[in-house]
Amino acid sequence: MKAAIKLLVGLGNPGDKYLATRHNAGFWWIDLIAAQTNSHLAIDSKMFGFVAQLHGDKWLLKPTTFMNASGKSVAALANYYKIQAEEILIIHDELDLPAGQSKLKFGGSHGGHNGLRDIHTALDTPNYWRLRIGIGHPGQKNEVINYVLKAPNKDEQKAIDDSIDDSSKVLSHLLDGDFDQAMLKLHTKKV
């Protein structure tokens, strides 16, 4: 039995310029959870991010570092509250999943995602949970940077929003450490 999630981190870039971009899907997820749970995200300069106490020893975090330096914020909060890597869930945009899909996984490579790469380094391990929010792929590798830093079209946005809403429904399972049930619900689409 793996440890329950104590820290939920949404990845994105700070500032109005990036608010609506695909790269901020992790921020969108955290914002939804904060709204659903009446949790107030407040800036905490020691944690390099917006932080909210979910309940008890559970935390929400939106780093105010840029994506490529997300590990600084994650490590600051994890170290301060003595949260182990396997008790952390990173919510991030995923090029390898179509818009409208989200997948939960534990460990593995960063897959070229600069936010995850920095978190790997800061935590000194890849052994943490990820909730991968599909944003689709532009089709060519050299278009990726522009793609993630642009807003999705209307249909893509709806698919991403629906995926974020669906994946938010497994929150209680994540906080209880019931990852099998969370994956079953998340990965099994109703037809």
URVEN-V294863 format. One record per run of one state. SS is the DSSP state (hx for helix, st for strand, lp for the rest). FROM is the first residue (numbers start at 0). LEN is the number of residues. Records with the same first field share a line. If there is no record, write none. Layout:
BEGIN
SS=FROM-LEN / FROM-LEN
END
This chain:
BEGIN
lp=0-6 / 10-5 / 18-2 / 36-5 / 47-1 / 55-2 / 63-3 / 80-4 / 94-7 / 106-7 / 123-5 / 134-6 / 148-2 / 151-2 / 168-2 / 176-2 / 187-4
st=6-4 / 20-1 / 41-3 / 48-7 / 57-6 / 87-7 / 101-5 / 128-6 / 150-1
hx=15-3 / 21-15 / 44-3 / 66-14 / 84-3 / 113-10 / 140-8 / 153-15 / 170-6 / 178-9
END
